[in-house]
């Protein structure tokens, strides 16, 4: 199993994505199987995903329990997911079910409309904003939808997969302080996953040979979160 080195990327045009209190933001993460990591700007947070893309974190991997937990039998799978992303809705819902809140978070359902938006954007392989080598965020992703659309982006220099993407985003739970609604590092991908009023999910995977992180997953969420309030 390859031990991956991770670099959390800066947000383009929307400021620092390290806190859900910053208002609507774009969340980007990249994962590389290279054996060395580059220094990153102050807004970026180097991280290590531990088990890498091959395995889910153990149920007790984080003290607050907010990790993907294969022992949660009631998490709902997605209906209509493409074969190459099978399980991505289930993995999101496992993270949501692990949140300790008096009223359980509603489970996400797969949206082909959101997936179409993600698919159209991911296939363009647009990379004009920092960080170089990773697909940019789609600035027009909310167009045609009845709500603001949130977005998480994951890239790998190897082969991206659903489990690896959600595991990386979920690991940011360790950076989130619910009491102060702040992050020590980056947590915007995690807070989007567990945003209570986000009800739909649509993702796409693409291959962009010219990019450093050639294999990418784009997930869109509706209604989008990270609007300045607590996620739940």
N, C-alpha and C positions, 0 to 999 in steps of 0.2 A: 504494500500500500504506500502510495506516495504521500509524504507529508507536505501539505500545501502552505505556502506563505501568502497571506492575504493583505490587501491594501484597500482601505475604504476610501472611495473617491469623493472629491469635492462636488458640491452642487453647482450647477451652472445657472446663473441668472437669478437664483432664488435665495442666495445667501447660504449660511452654514446650516447643514441638515442635521446637526448633532442634537437638536432638541425639538420635541413636538410643540413646544411653546413658541417657536419661531414663526408659526403660521404655515400656510401651504408651502410645501417644498418638494423637491425632486430627490429621490434616494437612489444612489448608485453604489454598487459594490462590485469589486472584481476579485477573482481568485485565480492565482497562477500556480502552475506546477513547477515553475522555475525554482532553482535552489538558492536564489539570492533575492532580496527585496531592495527596492529603490528607496531612498529618502523621499519623504513626502512633505508638502507644505503644512503649515501649522494647523489648518483645519482638517487635515487627514489623520486617520488613526491606524497605524499598523496593527494587525491582529494575526492570530494563529488559530486556525479552525480545529486544531487537535486531530479528530478522527479523519479529517479530509472529506473528499467527495464520496468515499466508499461506504460510510457507515453513519447511521444516525447517532447523535449524542446519547449517552446513557440517560435514563430517566432522572438520575440524581446528579447529572453533570453540572447543574447550576443550583445554588442554594434556594432560589425561589421557585424552582420546579418548572420554569418557563422554557422548556426545551421540547423538541419533538419527542414524543413518548409512544413507542409502538404498543405499549400496554393499554392505551386508551381505546377501548373497543367501539365507542359510540361516535367517533369522529366520522363525518360524512364524506364519502368520496365524491369526485366530480363526475357528472354525466356529460359526455361530449368532449372530454379532453382528447387531444391528439395522442397517439400511441407513444411518441417520444417524450411526452410529459405526463405519462400515467402516474397518478399519485400526488400530483402537486396540490390539488384541492384538499385531499386528505391530510397531507403534511401541514398545510396552513391551519386546518381545523383542529389538528392535534395540538398545535401551539395555542390556539384560542381556548380549547378546553382545559388546558393546563393553568390558565390564569385563575388566581384565587380571588374571586369576586362574588358577592352575595347572589347576584343574578347572572347566570352563565351567559357568556357571549354567544350571540346567534352564530350559527355556522354559515360559512360562505357557500354560495352555489356558483357553479360554472356559468359564465356568460359568454356565449359565442360572439355577441356584439363587441364586448371588451376584448376578446381574443382576436377578433378581426382587426381591431385598432392596433393591438400589440404586434400582430403578424405583419401588417402593412408597414409599420415603422421598423421593426427588426430587420425586415428584408432589404431595407435601404442601406444598412450598414453605415449610417451617417456618423462621422467622427470629426467634428470641427471644434469642439470645446474640450477643456481639460476634464479628465485626464486623457492624454493621448493614448490611442490604442484600444479604447473602450467605446462602445456605442453610446451616443449622446442620449439625453432624455428627449422625448417628443414634446415640443412646446405647444402643440395643437391637439394633444390627446383628448381633451374634453369636447372638442367639436363633434357635433352630432349626437352627443349624449345629454340626458336631462339633468346631469349633475357634474360637479367637479370630479375629475378622474385622477386618482393617485397612481404612482408608478414606482416600482422597484426594478432595478437593472442589475444583472449579475453576468459576469464574463469570466471565461476560463481560457487559458492558453492550451488546455487539453480539450476535453469534451465536457461541456456543461450538462448537468442533469438535475432533475427536479429536487431530489433529496439534498444534493449539495447546496443548491441555491437557498432553499428554505432553512436548512441547518445553519448556514452562515448568517442569514438575516435573524433567525431566532436567537442565536448566540449573543446578540446585542442586548438581550434582556438584562444581562449582568451590568450593563452600563446605565440602565434606566432607574431613576429614583421617582417613584410614584408620588411620594409626599410633596416633593418640590417641583414635580413635573419637569425635571431636568436630566441631562445626561452627563456622565463622566466619559467623554469620548463620543462615539456616534451611536445613535439608537433609533434613528428615524425609520429604518427598514422594519425593525421589530414593532415599533408603535403603529406603523401602518398595518402590519399583519393583524394586530390585536385591536384595531380601532373598532369600537362597538358598532358604530353606524355604517361601517363598510359591510355590505351584504353580498356583493357580487365580485367575482374574480375571473379574469381572462388572461391567459399567458401565451407566449410564443417563443420558439427557439429558432435561432438562425446561425448560419456559418458565414463568417466574413474573413476570407483568407488573408486579406491585406492588413488586418488589424492584429495587434499584439495579442489581445484577448479575443481570439477568432470565433469562439463558441459562446453565444450569449443567450440569456433568457430575459425576456421583458415581461413583467406582470403588471397589469392594470387593475385598479380597484375602484369600485363604485358603490356609494359615493366615496370619494377620497377622504383620507384623514389628515392628520398633522396640520390642523387648522388653528392651533393656539390653545386648545383645550386639552384636558387629560383624555387619554384614549378610551377609558371606560370608567 
